């Protein structure tokens, strides 16, 4: 009965112990006490690094998971390498670490090129929207000028009612309807192309880590403000 209680308490305590993951730095490696020499040699065998051709076929989520798997493997190998240096023994997994680093580098390359391609497509789309916006803005400007001219003509000959006055009013109503339609079409285009007018703070040079553009005028540069210019004598 006492032995059964001790076993139950031990199992309950083991279930309550937190799993911090530190044991994964030696599980399956050279310092794993649960493996024999043949198993350690078998686990040390690895294949080729991930080629970029296969990485291009994966989604961002799959590459994100693969990145953390490789990062975990890299930390595992670096822990073994650090222990081998402390023990002053030879470490045999340099090629394995090189394959992991090469795979991580290829993942970064594939993601970077994919992002550049997406930015190029986005820039092409924004350029098309900007061209369409310029055409509509030109039409809006000409319509507003024509509406001002018609309003001036109508106000100038307002007491009299003639056939020309009725034609001007009908044309003005048509221009107002076209103007409202252009404004409705320009509203989403202005919202989408507004980022072309504002500078992106990620690509602007900064004095500090705070976001914001840099003004290169002399009064804002402290070194140029405190510097005293001495006259140069011509001998």
TORPA-4810 file (N, C-alpha, C, O; in nm, 3 decimals):
<nodes>
NODE_1_0.083_-0.121_0.000_0.000_0.000_0.000_0.087_0.126_0.000_0.059_0.221_-0.073_X
NODE_2_0.192_0.124_0.083_0.282_0.240_0.091_0.357_0.259_-0.041_0.377_0.372_-0.086_X
NODE_3_0.398_0.147_-0.103_0.468_0.157_-0.231_0.377_0.214_-0.339_0.420_0.295_-0.422_X
NODE_4_0.251_0.172_-0.338_0.156_0.225_-0.436_0.134_0.375_-0.418_0.125_0.449_-0.515_X
NODE_5_0.126_0.420_-0.290_0.109_0.563_-0.263_0.232_0.642_-0.308_0.219_0.752_-0.363_X
NODE_6_0.352_0.585_-0.284_0.474_0.655_-0.327_0.480_0.667_-0.480_0.520_0.770_-0.533_X
NODE_7_0.439_0.560_-0.550_0.439_0.564_-0.697_0.337_0.665_-0.750_0.364_0.738_-0.846_X
NODE_8_0.218_0.669_-0.685_0.116_0.765_-0.729_0.160_0.908_-0.704_0.138_0.995_-0.788_X
NODE_9_0.223_0.932_-0.589_0.272_1.068_-0.560_0.384_1.108_-0.656_0.391_1.223_-0.699_X
NODE_10_0.471_1.013_-0.687_0.581_1.044_-0.779_0.529_1.076_-0.918_0.578_1.169_-0.984_X
NODE_11_0.428_0.998_-0.965_0.372_1.026_-1.097_0.299_1.161_-1.099_0.304_1.234_-1.198_X
NODE_12_0.231_1.193_-0.986_0.161_1.321_-0.980_0.260_1.438_-0.979_0.235_1.540_-1.042_X
NODE_13_0.371_1.423_-0.906_0.473_1.528_-0.902_0.539_1.544_-1.038_0.566_1.657_-1.080_X
NODE_14_0.567_1.432_-1.107_0.629_1.441_-1.239_0.538_1.507_-1.341_0.584_1.575_-1.432_X
NODE_15_0.405_1.486_-1.325_0.313_1.553_-1.415_0.307_1.703_-1.389_0.281_1.782_-1.480_X
NODE_16_0.332_1.742_-1.262_0.326_1.883_-1.229_0.454_1.958_-1.263_0.453_2.081_-1.265_X
NODE_17_0.564_1.888_-1.290_0.690_1.955_-1.320_0.682_2.027_-1.454_0.634_1.969_-1.552_X
NODE_18_0.727_2.152_-1.461_0.719_2.225_-1.590_0.820_2.171_-1.691_0.931_2.131_-1.656_X
NODE_19_0.778_2.171_-1.815_0.866_2.129_-1.924_0.929_2.254_-1.985_0.865_2.328_-2.061_X
NODE_20_1.053_2.276_-1.952_1.120_2.397_-1.997_1.191_2.378_-2.130_1.234_2.476_-2.190_X
NODE_21_1.204_2.254_-2.180_1.264_2.230_-2.309_1.414_2.229_-2.310_1.474_2.215_-2.416_X
NODE_22_1.479_2.243_-2.192_1.625_2.244_-2.190_1.683_2.108_-2.223_1.797_2.096_-2.268_X
NODE_23_1.602_2.002_-2.199_1.652_1.868_-2.228_1.665_1.842_-2.378_1.731_1.747_-2.418_X
NODE_24_1.601_1.926_-2.461_1.611_1.906_-2.605_1.748_1.947_-2.661_1.776_1.923_-2.778_X
NODE_25_1.832_2.008_-2.577_1.966_2.044_-2.622_2.058_1.923_-2.626_2.163_1.928_-2.690_X
NODE_26_2.023_1.815_-2.559_2.107_1.694_-2.567_2.029_1.569_-2.606_2.090_1.464_-2.626_X
NODE_27_1.895_1.577_-2.618_1.817_1.459_-2.655_1.842_1.426_-2.802_1.820_1.510_-2.889_X
NODE_28_1.885_1.306_-2.829_1.916_1.262_-2.963_2.054_1.299_-3.012_2.086_1.277_-3.129_X
NODE_29_2.137_1.357_-2.923_2.270_1.399_-2.962_2.378_1.310_-2.904_2.353_1.196_-2.864_X
NODE_30_2.497_1.364_-2.900_2.612_1.288_-2.853_2.605_1.265_-2.703_2.649_1.161_-2.654_X
NODE_31_2.552_1.360_-2.628_2.548_1.352_-2.481_2.419_1.293_-2.428_2.391_1.305_-2.309_X
NODE_32_2.338_1.231_-2.513_2.213_1.172_-2.466_2.243_1.040_-2.396_2.297_0.949_-2.458_X
NODE_33_2.210_1.026_-2.265_2.242_0.902_-2.194_2.153_0.784_-2.233_2.185_0.669_-2.202_X
NODE_34_2.041_0.810_-2.300_1.949_0.703_-2.335_1.984_0.635_-2.467_1.916_0.539_-2.505_X
NODE_35_2.086_0.680_-2.538_2.124_0.623_-2.667_2.259_0.555_-2.656_2.347_0.598_-2.581_X
NODE_36_2.274_0.448_-2.733_2.404_0.383_-2.741_2.486_0.444_-2.854_2.442_0.537_-2.921_X
NODE_37_2.605_0.390_-2.875_2.696_0.447_-2.975_2.642_0.431_-3.116_2.658_0.520_-3.199_X
NODE_38_2.578_0.316_-3.144_2.525_0.293_-3.279_2.412_0.389_-3.311_2.402_0.441_-3.422_X
NODE_39_2.325_0.413_-3.213_2.215_0.507_-3.235_2.265_0.650_-3.251_2.211_0.726_-3.333_X
NODE_40_2.365_0.688_-3.176_2.421_0.823_-3.190_2.482_0.842_-3.329_2.467_0.948_-3.389_X
NODE_41_2.551_0.739_-3.378_2.609_0.750_-3.513_2.501_0.756_-3.619_2.515_0.828_-3.718_X
NODE_42_2.393_0.681_-3.599_2.283_0.682_-3.695_2.211_0.817_-3.698_2.175_0.867_-3.804_X
NODE_43_2.190_0.877_-3.579_2.122_1.006_-3.573_2.209_1.119_-3.625_2.157_1.224_-3.665_X
NODE_44_2.340_1.101_-3.626_2.430_1.206_-3.674_2.432_1.217_-3.826_2.481_1.316_-3.880_X
NODE_45_2.378_1.115_-3.897_2.377_1.120_-4.042_2.266_1.212_-4.091_2.151_1.202_-4.047_X
NODE_46_2.301_1.301_-4.180_2.205_1.398_-4.234_2.212_1.399_-4.386_2.309_1.351_-4.446_X
NODE_47_2.110_1.454_-4.446_2.106_1.467_-4.591_2.159_1.601_-4.638_2.235_1.668_-4.567_X
NODE_48_2.117_1.640_-4.757_2.161_1.767_-4.813_2.081_1.882_-4.753_1.972_1.860_-4.699_X
NODE_49_2.133_2.003_-4.763_2.053_2.119_-4.718_1.934_2.143_-4.809_1.928_2.092_-4.921_X
NODE_50_1.841_2.220_-4.759_1.720_2.247_-4.836_1.755_2.329_-4.960_1.814_2.436_-4.948_X
NODE_51_1.721_2.280_-5.080_1.748_2.360_-5.200_1.645_2.471_-5.216_1.532_2.461_-5.169_X
NODE_52_1.686_2.577_-5.284_1.596_2.690_-5.305_1.479_2.654_-5.397_1.373_2.716_-5.391_X
NODE_53_1.499_2.552_-5.483_1.391_2.512_-5.575_1.271_2.459_-5.498_1.156_2.488_-5.532_X
NODE_54_1.296_2.381_-5.393_1.186_2.328_-5.313_1.130_2.433_-5.218_1.011_2.432_-5.186_X
NODE_55_1.215_2.525_-5.173_1.166_2.628_-5.082_1.073_2.726_-5.152_0.984_2.783_-5.089_X
NODE_56_1.094_2.747_-5.282_1.005_2.838_-5.356_0.863_2.782_-5.369_0.769_2.858_-5.390_X
NODE_57_0.847_2.652_-5.356_0.715_2.591_-5.367_0.637_2.597_-5.237_0.517_2.566_-5.237_X
NODE_58_0.700_2.635_-5.127_0.635_2.636_-4.997_0.574_2.772_-4.969_0.617_2.874_-5.022_X
NODE_59_0.472_2.771_-4.884_0.408_2.896_-4.844_0.489_2.963_-4.733_0.586_2.909_-4.683_X
NODE_60_0.445_3.082_-4.699_0.516_3.157_-4.594_0.503_3.087_-4.458_0.598_3.086_-4.380_X
NODE_61_0.386_3.029_-4.430_0.367_2.960_-4.303_0.457_2.837_-4.292_0.515_2.811_-4.187_X
NODE_62_0.469_2.761_-4.403_0.556_2.643_-4.401_0.703_2.683_-4.382_0.776_2.618_-4.306_X
NODE_63_0.745_2.788_-4.449_0.884_2.833_-4.432_0.907_2.891_-4.293_1.018_2.881_-4.239_X
NODE_64_0.803_2.950_-4.235_0.814_3.000_-4.097_0.835_2.885_-4.000_0.918_2.894_-3.910_X
NODE_65_0.760_2.777_-4.018_0.779_2.658_-3.933_0.915_2.594_-3.956_0.983_2.555_-3.861_X
NODE_66_0.954_2.584_-4.082_1.085_2.525_-4.113_1.199_2.609_-4.057_1.301_2.555_-4.015_X
NODE_67_1.181_2.741_-4.056_1.285_2.829_-4.000_1.307_2.799_-3.852_1.422_2.793_-3.807_X
NODE_68_1.200_2.780_-3.776_1.215_2.753_-3.634_1.268_2.613_-3.608_1.337_2.590_-3.509_X
NODE_69_1.236_2.519_-3.696_1.296_2.385_-3.684_1.447_2.393_-3.705_1.524_2.332_-3.631_X
NODE_70_1.488_2.469_-3.806_1.632_2.485_-3.831_1.699_2.565_-3.721_1.813_2.538_-3.685_X
NODE_71_1.628_2.664_-3.666_1.686_2.741_-3.555_1.705_2.655_-3.431_1.804_2.668_-3.360_X
NODE_72_1.610_2.567_-3.407_1.623_2.473_-3.295_1.740_2.378_-3.318_1.816_2.349_-3.225_X
NODE_73_1.755_2.328_-3.441_1.867_2.240_-3.473_2.000_2.315_-3.462_2.100_2.258_-3.418_X
NODE_74_2.002_2.440_-3.502_2.125_2.519_-3.492_2.165_2.540_-3.347_2.282_2.528_-3.313_X
NODE_75_2.068_2.573_-3.261_2.099_2.588_-3.119_2.146_2.457_-3.057_2.233_2.456_-2.970_X
NODE_76_2.086_2.347_-3.102_2.128_2.214_-3.054_2.273_2.186_-3.090_2.350_2.139_-3.007_X
NODE_77_2.310_2.216_-3.215_2.448_2.190_-3.260_2.546_2.287_-3.195_2.659_2.248_-3.164_X
NODE_78_2.505_2.412_-3.175_2.595_2.507_-3.109_2.617_2.470_-2.963_2.725_2.494_-2.909_X
NODE_79_2.514_2.412_-2.899_2.533_2.365_-2.761_2.632_2.249_-2.757_2.718_2.245_-2.668_X
NODE_80_2.623_2.156_-2.851_2.721_2.047_-2.858_2.862_2.100_-2.887_2.959_2.053_-2.829_X
NODE_81_2.872_2.197_-2.975_3.002_2.254_-3.008_3.063_2.325_-2.887_3.183_2.313_-2.862_X
NODE_82_2.980_2.397_-2.812_3.031_2.466_-2.692_3.076_2.366_-2.587_3.178_2.386_-2.522_X
NODE_83_3.001_2.258_-2.570_3.042_2.156_-2.473_3.170_2.087_-2.516_3.256_2.057_-2.433_X
NODE_84_3.186_2.062_-2.649_3.310_2.000_-2.697_3.430_2.091_-2.674_3.540_2.043_-2.644_X
NODE_85_3.411_2.222_-2.686_3.521_2.313_-2.658_3.555_2.316_-2.510_3.672_2.326_-2.473_X
NODE_86_3.453_2.307_-2.426_3.480_2.303_-2.282_3.554_2.175_-2.243_3.646_2.179_-2.162_X
NODE_87_3.514_2.063_-2.301_3.577_1.935_-2.270_3.709_1.914_-2.346_3.783_1.819_-2.320_X
NODE_88_3.738_2.006_-2.442_3.859_1.996_-2.524_3.866_1.864_-2.600_3.967_1.794_-2.603_X
NODE_89_3.752_1.835_-2.662_3.746_1.716_-2.746_3.706_1.758_-2.887_3.658_1.870_-2.909_X
NODE_90_3.725_1.668_-2.981_3.696_1.699_-3.119_3.546_1.688_-3.147_3.480_1.592_-3.106_X
NODE_91_3.494_1.787_-3.215_3.352_1.787_-3.253_3.341_1.757_-3.402_3.409_1.820_-3.483_X
NODE_92_3.255_1.662_-3.439_3.253_1.607_-3.574_3.137_1.656_-3.660_3.121_1.609_-3.773_X
NODE_93_3.055_1.748_-3.609_2.934_1.787_-3.681_2.945_1.925_-3.745_2.846_1.998_-3.751_X
NODE_94_3.064_1.962_-3.791_3.078_2.093_-3.855_3.000_2.099_-3.987_2.938_2.201_-4.018_X
NODE_95_3.002_1.989_-4.063_2.926_1.988_-4.188_2.776_1.996_-4.165_2.704_2.058_-4.244_X
NODE_96_2.729_1.935_-4.058_2.586_1.941_-4.025_2.544_2.084_-3.990_2.437_2.129_-4.032_X
NODE_97_2.627_2.153_-3.914_2.597_2.292_-3.881_2.601_2.381_-4.006_2.520_2.473_-4.019_X
NODE_98_2.693_2.353_-4.095_2.701_2.429_-4.219_2.576_2.410_-4.305_2.529_2.505_-4.367_X
NODE_99_2.523_2.289_-4.309_2.401_2.262_-4.385_2.282_2.337_-4.326_2.199_2.390_-4.400_X
NODE_100_2.275_2.342_-4.193_2.164_2.414_-4.128_2.172_2.564_-4.161_2.071_2.626_-4.194_X
NODE_101_2.292_2.621_-4.150_2.307_2.764_-4.180_2.277_2.794_-4.326_2.218_2.897_-4.358_X
NODE_102_2.318_2.704_-4.415_2.291_2.724_-4.557_2.141_2.718_-4.586_2.090_2.795_-4.668_X
NODE_103_2.071_2.626_-4.520_1.925_2.618_-4.538_1.857_2.745_-4.488_1.765_2.796_-4.553_X
NODE_104_1.900_2.796_-4.373_1.841_2.919_-4.319_1.870_3.038_-4.412_1.784_3.124_-4.431_X
NODE_105_1.988_3.042_-4.468_2.022_3.150_-4.561_1.936_3.143_-4.687_1.894_3.246_-4.739_X
NODE_106_1.910_3.022_-4.736_1.825_3.008_-4.855_1.681_3.045_-4.825_1.613_3.100_-4.912_X
NODE_107_1.634_3.017_-4.705_1.498_3.058_-4.668_1.487_3.211_-4.671_1.389_3.265_-4.722_X
NODE_108_1.587_3.279_-4.615_1.585_3.425_-4.616_1.591_3.479_-4.760_1.526_3.577_-4.793_X
NODE_109_1.670_3.413_-4.844_1.680_3.457_-4.983_1.547_3.442_-5.056_1.505_3.532_-5.128_X
NODE_110_1.481_3.328_-5.037_1.353_3.304_-5.104_1.247_3.402_-5.056_1.171_3.456_-5.136_X
NODE_111_1.242_3.426_-4.925_1.143_3.519_-4.871_1.170_3.661_-4.919_1.077_3.735_-4.950_X
NODE_112_1.299_3.700_-4.924_1.333_3.835_-4.969_1.296_3.855_-5.115_1.239_3.958_-5.150_X
NODE_113_1.327_3.757_-5.200_1.291_3.771_-5.342_1.141_3.770_-5.363_1.089_3.839_-5.450_X
NODE_114_1.070_3.691_-5.283_0.924_3.690_-5.293_0.866_3.825_-5.251_0.771_3.874_-5.312_X
NODE_115_0.923_3.884_-5.148_0.876_4.015_-5.103_0.907_4.122_-5.207_0.824_4.211_-5.231_X
NODE_116_1.024_4.115_-5.269_1.057_4.211_-5.375_0.960_4.198_-5.492_0.917_4.297_-5.550_X
NODE_117_0.926_4.073_-5.526_0.829_4.050_-5.635_0.692_4.106_-5.598_0.626_4.167_-5.682_X
NODE_118_0.649_4.086_-5.474_0.520_4.140_-5.432_0.521_4.292_-5.433_0.423_4.355_-5.471_X
NODE_119_0.633_4.352_-5.390_0.641_4.497_-5.393_0.640_4.551_-5.536_0.582_4.656_-5.563_X
NODE_120_0.704_4.478_-5.628_0.703_4.520_-5.768_0.561_4.514_-5.826_0.518_4.605_-5.898_X
NODE_121_0.488_4.407_-5.794_0.349_4.397_-5.839_0.263_4.507_-5.779_0.179_4.566_-5.846_X
NODE_122_0.286_4.534_-5.649_0.210_4.640_-5.582_0.243_4.777_-5.643_0.154_4.861_-5.659_X
NODE_123_0.371_4.799_-5.676_0.409_4.926_-5.737_0.347_4.942_-5.875_0.306_5.051_-5.914_X
NODE_124_0.340_4.831_-5.950_0.277_4.836_-6.082_0.129_4.867_-6.069_0.073_4.943_-6.148_X
NODE_125_0.064_4.806_-5.970_-0.079_4.834_-5.949_-0.101_4.978_-5.907_-0.194_5.043_-5.956_X
NODE_126_-0.016_5.029_-5.818_-0.031_5.167_-5.773_-0.005_5.264_-5.887_-0.070_5.368_-5.897_X
NODE_127_0.092_5.230_-5.975_0.120_5.315_-6.090_0.000_5.323_-6.185_-0.032_5.430_-6.237_X
NODE_128_-0.066_5.209_-6.207_-0.187_5.210_-6.289_-0.297_5.294_-6.227_-0.367_5.369_-6.296_X
NODE_129_-0.314_5.282_-6.093_-0.413_5.363_-6.024_-0.378_5.511_-6.030_-0.466_5.597_-6.041_X
NODE_130_-0.248_5.542_-6.022_-0.207_5.681_-6.029_-0.234_5.740_-6.167_-0.279_5.855_-6.178_X
NODE_131_-0.208_5.663_-6.271_-0.238_5.713_-6.406_-0.387_5.735_-6.426_-0.429_5.834_-6.486_X
NODE_132_-0.469_5.640_-6.373_-0.614_5.658_-6.383_-0.660_5.779_-6.303_-0.749_5.852_-6.345_X
NODE_133_-0.598_5.800_-6.188_-0.634_5.916_-6.105_-0.599_6.046_-6.176_-0.675_6.143_-6.171_X
NODE_134_-0.484_6.051_-6.243_-0.446_6.172_-6.315_-0.544_6.203_-6.427_-0.578_6.319_-6.451_X
NODE_135_-0.589_6.099_-6.497_-0.688_6.122_-6.603_-0.819_6.175_-6.546_-0.877_6.269_-6.600_X
NODE_136_-0.865_6.115_-6.436_-0.991_6.160_-6.376_-0.977_6.299_-6.315_-1.070_6.379_-6.321_X
NODE_137_-0.860_6.327_-6.256_-0.839_6.461_-6.200_-0.838_6.566_-6.310_-0.887_6.678_-6.290_X
NODE_138_-0.782_6.532_-6.426_-0.784_6.625_-6.538_-0.926_6.650_-6.586_-0.963_6.764_-6.613_X
NODE_139_-1.007_6.545_-6.597_-1.147_6.561_-6.635_-1.222_6.645_-6.531_-1.304_6.730_-6.567_X
NODE_140_-1.194_6.620_-6.404_-1.261_6.698_-6.300_-1.226_6.846_-6.310_-1.312_6.933_-6.295_X
NODE_141_-1.098_6.874_-6.335_-1.056_7.014_-6.345_-1.125_7.084_-6.462_-1.173_7.196_-6.448_X
NODE_142_-1.131_7.019_-6.578_-1.198_7.079_-6.693_-1.348_7.096_-6.668_-1.407_7.195_-6.711_X
NODE_143_-1.409_7.000_-6.599_-1.551_7.013_-6.567_-1.576_7.130_-6.474_-1.671_7.206_-6.493_X
NODE_144_-1.491_7.145_-6.373_-1.510_7.257_-6.280_-1.491_7.391_-6.349_-1.562_7.487_-6.319_X
NODE_145_-1.394_7.399_-6.443_-1.377_7.523_-6.517_-1.499_7.552_-6.606_-1.543_7.666_-6.616_X
NODE_146_-1.553_7.448_-6.670_-1.672_7.468_-6.754_-1.793_7.507_-6.668_-1.874_7.589_-6.710_X
NODE_147_-1.804_7.448_-6.547_-1.914_7.484_-6.458_-1.904_7.628_-6.411_-2.005_7.698_-6.402_X
NODE_148_-1.783_7.673_-6.382_-1.766_7.814_-6.342_-1.804_7.909_-6.456_-1.868_8.011_-6.434_X
NODE_149_-1.764_7.873_-6.578_-1.797_7.958_-6.693_-1.948_7.962_-6.716_-2.003_8.069_-6.744_X
NODE_150_-2.014_7.847_-6.705_-2.160_7.845_-6.724_-2.231_7.921_-6.613_-2.327_7.993_-6.640_X
NODE_151_-2.185_7.906_-6.488_-2.246_7.981_-6.378_-2.232_8.132_-6.400_-2.324_8.208_-6.371_X
NODE_152_-2.116_8.173_-6.451_-2.097_8.316_-6.478_-2.192_8.364_-6.588_-2.249_8.472_-6.577_X
NODE_153_-2.209_8.284_-6.692_-2.302_8.322_-6.799_-2.445_8.328_-6.749_-2.520_8.418_-6.785_X
NODE_154_-2.482_8.230_-6.664_-2.620_8.228_-6.613_-2.645_8.346_-6.521_-2.752_8.408_-6.529_X
NODE_155_-2.550_8.381_-6.434_-2.568_8.496_-6.345_-2.572_8.628_-6.422_-2.645_8.721_-6.385_X
NODE_156_-2.494_8.635_-6.529_-2.490_8.760_-6.605_-2.622_8.785_-6.679_-2.664_8.900_-6.691_X
NODE_157_-2.687_8.680_-6.728_-2.814_8.696_-6.801_-2.931_8.634_-6.726_-3.020_8.577_-6.787_X
NODE_158_-2.930_8.646_-6.592_-3.033_8.580_-6.512_-3.170_8.645_-6.523_-3.269_8.572_-6.527_X
NODE_159_-3.184_8.779_-6.529_-3.322_8.831_-6.535_-3.397_8.788_-6.660_-3.519_8.773_-6.658_X
NODE_160_-3.325_8.768_-6.767_-3.390_8.729_-6.892_-3.395_8.578_-6.905_-3.303_8.507_-6.863_X
NODE_161_-3.501_8.530_-6.963_-3.517_8.386_-6.986_-3.519_8.362_-7.137_-3.608_8.409_-7.208_X
NODE_162_-3.420_8.287_-7.181_-3.409_8.264_-7.325_-3.378_8.117_-7.350_-3.362_8.039_-7.256_X
NODE_163_-3.370_8.082_-7.479_-3.338_7.944_-7.516_-3.194_7.909_-7.480_-3.165_7.797_-7.439_X
NODE_164_-3.105_8.005_-7.496_-2.965_7.982_-7.459_-2.951_7.960_-7.310_-2.872_7.877_-7.266_X
NODE_165_-3.030_8.035_-7.230_-3.025_8.019_-7.084_-3.071_7.879_-7.043_-3.012_7.818_-6.954_X
NODE_166_-3.175_7.828_-7.106_-3.223_7.694_-7.075_-3.119_7.588_-7.114_-3.099_7.490_-7.042_X
NODE_167_-3.053_7.609_-7.227_-2.948_7.516_-7.268_-2.830_7.518_-7.171_-2.773_7.414_-7.140_X
NODE_168_-2.794_7.640_-7.123_-2.684_7.649_-7.027_-2.719_7.576_-6.896_-2.636_7.505_-6.839_X
NODE_169_-2.843_7.594_-6.851_-2.883_7.527_-6.726_-2.885_7.375_-6.742_-2.842_7.303_-6.653_X
NODE_170_-2.934_7.327_-6.857_-2.934_7.181_-6.880_-2.791_7.127_-6.888_-2.762_7.020_-6.835_X
NODE_171_-2.703_7.202_-6.954_-2.563_7.159_-6.960_-2.498_7.163_-6.823_-2.418_7.075_-6.790_X
NODE_172_-2.532_7.263_-6.743_-2.477_7.272_-6.608_-2.521_7.154_-6.522_-2.441_7.099_-6.446_X
NODE_173_-2.648_7.115_-6.533_-2.695_6.998_-6.458_-2.621_6.871_-6.501_-2.587_6.786_-6.418_X
NODE_174_-2.598_6.858_-6.631_-2.523_6.742_-6.680_-2.379_6.744_-6.626_-2.327_6.640_-6.585_X
NODE_175_-2.316_6.862_-6.627_-2.180_6.873_-6.576_-2.174_6.842_-6.426_-2.078_6.780_-6.378_X
NODE_176_-2.276_6.885_-6.352_-2.279_6.856_-6.207_-2.294_6.707_-6.180_-2.233_6.655_-6.086_X
NODE_177_-2.375_6.639_-6.261_-2.389_6.494_-6.246_-2.258_6.423_-6.278_-2.218_6.330_-6.208_X
NODE_178_-2.191_6.467_-6.386_-2.061_6.408_-6.419_-1.957_6.438_-6.312_-1.871_6.355_-6.283_X
NODE_179_-1.964_6.557_-6.254_-1.869_6.593_-6.147_-1.889_6.506_-6.025_-1.791_6.461_-5.965_X
NODE_180_-2.012_6.480_-5.986_-2.040_6.391_-5.871_-1.991_6.249_-5.900_-1.936_6.183_-5.812_X
NODE_181_-2.011_6.203_-6.024_-1.963_6.069_-6.059_-1.811_6.061_-6.052_-1.757_5.961_-6.004_X
NODE_182_-1.743_6.164_-6.100_-1.596_6.165_-6.094_-1.546_6.168_-5.950_-1.446_6.104_-5.918_X
NODE_183_-1.614_6.242_-5.864_-1.573_6.247_-5.724_-1.588_6.111_-5.656_-1.504_6.071_-5.576_X
NODE_184_-1.698_6.040_-5.690_-1.715_5.905_-5.635_-1.607_5.810_-5.684_-1.561_5.724_-5.609_X
NODE_185_-1.567_5.824_-5.811_-1.462_5.738_-5.863_-1.324_5.776_-5.809_-1.237_5.690_-5.796_X
NODE_186_-1.305_5.902_-5.779_-1.174_5.948_-5.730_-1.152_5.919_-5.583_-1.037_5.916_-5.538_X
NODE_187_-1.258_5.898_-5.507_-1.242_5.879_-5.363_-1.156_5.756_-5.329_-1.062_5.771_-5.251_X
NODE_188_-1.184_5.634_-5.384_-1.095_5.521_-5.353_-0.955_5.535_-5.413_-0.858_5.488_-5.355_X
NODE_189_-0.946_5.600_-5.531_-0.814_5.617_-5.592_-0.727_5.712_-5.511_-0.607_5.690_-5.498_X
NODE_190_-0.785_5.815_-5.457_-0.709_5.907_-5.371_-0.662_5.838_-5.244_-0.552_5.862_-5.196_X
NODE_191_-0.747_5.752_-5.190_-0.709_5.681_-5.068_-0.598_5.580_-5.095_-0.510_5.562_-5.011_X
NODE_192_-0.601_5.515_-5.211_-0.499_5.414_-5.241_-0.366_5.475_-5.282_-0.260_5.418_-5.255_X
NODE_193_-0.370_5.591_-5.347_-0.246_5.654_-5.395_-0.196_5.762_-5.303_-0.101_5.833_-5.338_X
NODE_194_-0.255_5.778_-5.186_-0.209_5.882_-5.094_-0.071_5.852_-5.040_0.003_5.943_-5.003_X
NODE_195_-0.033_5.722_-5.035_0.098_5.688_-4.982_0.211_5.732_-5.074_0.326_5.737_-5.033_X
NODE_196_0.178_5.764_-5.200_0.281_5.816_-5.289_0.319_5.959_-5.254_0.428_6.005_-5.291_X
NODE_197_0.233_6.030_-5.184_0.260_6.168_-5.148_0.331_6.181_-5.015_0.399_6.281_-4.992_X
NODE_198_0.318_6.082_-4.926_0.382_6.087_-4.794_0.505_5.999_-4.794_0.498_5.885_-4.840_X
NODE_199_0.620_6.048_-4.744_0.742_5.965_-4.741_0.731_5.853_-4.639_0.668_5.870_-4.534_X
NODE_200_0.791_5.741_-4.669_0.791_5.627_-4.580_0.906_5.642_-4.481_1.022_5.652_-4.522_X
NODE_201_0.875_5.643_-4.352_0.979_5.667_-4.251_1.077_5.551_-4.241_1.185_5.567_-4.184_X
NODE_202_1.041_5.431_-4.294_1.132_5.318_-4.286_1.256_5.339_-4.374_1.363_5.285_-4.345_X
NODE_203_1.240_5.417_-4.480_1.350_5.437_-4.573_1.414_5.575_-4.561_1.495_5.613_-4.645_X
NODE_204_1.379_5.650_-4.459_1.437_5.782_-4.440_1.546_5.775_-4.334_1.537_5.696_-4.239_X
NODE_205_1.650_5.856_-4.351_1.760_5.858_-4.256_1.717_5.930_-4.129_1.646_6.031_-4.135_X
NODE_206_1.760_5.879_-4.015_1.717_5.933_-3.887_1.838_5.954_-3.798_1.937_5.881_-3.807_X
NODE_207_1.829_6.055_-3.710_1.932_6.077_-3.612_1.922_5.976_-3.497_2.023_5.938_-3.438_X
NODE_208_1.803_5.933_-3.466_1.781_5.842_-3.355_1.689_5.730_-3.402_1.659_5.718_-3.520_X
NODE_209_1.645_5.648_-3.306_1.555_5.538_-3.337_1.410_5.582_-3.349_1.324_5.501_-3.385_X
NODE_210_1.381_5.707_-3.319_1.243_5.753_-3.329_1.204_5.771_-3.474_1.285_5.818_-3.554_X
NODE_211_1.081_5.735_-3.511_1.040_5.752_-3.651_1.023_5.899_-3.685_0.989_5.981_-3.601_X
NODE_212_1.048_5.929_-3.808_1.035_6.066_-3.855_1.144_6.101_-3.953_1.255_6.048_-3.947_X
NODE_213_1.111_6.189_-4.044_1.209_6.230_-4.145_1.309_6.326_-4.085_1.285_6.386_-3.980_X
NODE_214_1.421_6.342_-4.151_1.528_6.427_-4.106_1.529_6.554_-4.191_1.524_6.548_-4.313_X
NODE_215_1.535_6.668_-4.124_1.546_6.794_-4.193_1.694_6.834_-4.191_1.753_6.852_-4.084_X
NODE_216_1.751_6.849_-4.307_1.895_6.872_-4.316_1.930_7.020_-4.319_2.037_7.055_-4.368_X
NODE_217_1.844_7.107_-4.268_1.879_7.247_-4.261_1.986_7.268_-4.152_1.997_7.190_-4.058_X
NODE_218_2.063_7.374_-4.169_2.178_7.393_-4.081_2.137_7.419_-3.937_2.208_7.376_-3.846_X
NODE_219_2.026_7.486_-3.913_1.990_7.519_-3.775_1.948_7.396_-3.696_1.940_7.401_-3.573_X
NODE_220_1.920_7.284_-3.765_1.882_7.163_-3.694_2.002_7.071_-3.669_1.989_6.971_-3.599_X
NODE_221_2.117_7.103_-3.724_2.237_7.022_-3.704_2.321_7.091_-3.596_2.372_7.201_-3.617_X
NODE_222_2.334_7.026_-3.482_2.399_7.088_-3.367_2.547_7.115_-3.392_2.600_7.217_-3.348_X
NODE_223_2.613_7.025_-3.462_2.756_7.042_-3.486_2.783_7.163_-3.574_2.879_7.237_-3.551_X
NODE_224_2.699_7.184_-3.674_2.717_7.300_-3.759_2.677_7.429_-3.689_2.728_7.536_-3.723_X
NODE_225_2.587_7.419_-3.592_2.541_7.538_-3.522_2.648_7.591_-3.425_2.666_7.712_-3.414_X
NODE_226_2.717_7.500_-3.357_2.818_7.541_-3.259_2.954_7.569_-3.321_3.041_7.626_-3.256_X
NODE_227_2.972_7.530_-3.444_3.103_7.548_-3.505_3.125_7.695_-3.540_3.039_7.760_-3.600_X
NODE_228_3.240_7.744_-3.503_3.275_7.884_-3.530_3.366_7.887_-3.650_3.474_7.828_-3.649_X
NODE_229_3.323_7.956_-3.754_3.402_7.965_-3.874_3.502_8.080_-3.862_3.462_8.195_-3.843_X
NODE_230_3.629_8.049_-3.872_3.733_8.150_-3.862_3.770_8.198_-4.002_3.778_8.118_-4.095_X
NODE_231_3.792_8.327_-4.016_3.832_8.377_-4.149_3.971_8.327_-4.188_4.062_8.319_-4.105_X
NODE_232_3.985_8.296_-4.314_4.112_8.248_-4.365_4.188_8.364_-4.425_4.139_8.435_-4.513_X
NODE_233_4.306_8.380_-4.375_4.388_8.490_-4.423_4.464_8.447_-4.550_4.522_8.339_-4.556_X
NODE_234_4.460_8.533_-4.646_4.533_8.506_-4.771_4.669_8.571_-4.765_4.680_8.693_-4.755_X
NODE_235_4.772_8.490_-4.770_4.909_8.542_-4.763_4.964_8.565_-4.904_5.078_8.608_-4.920_X
</nodes>
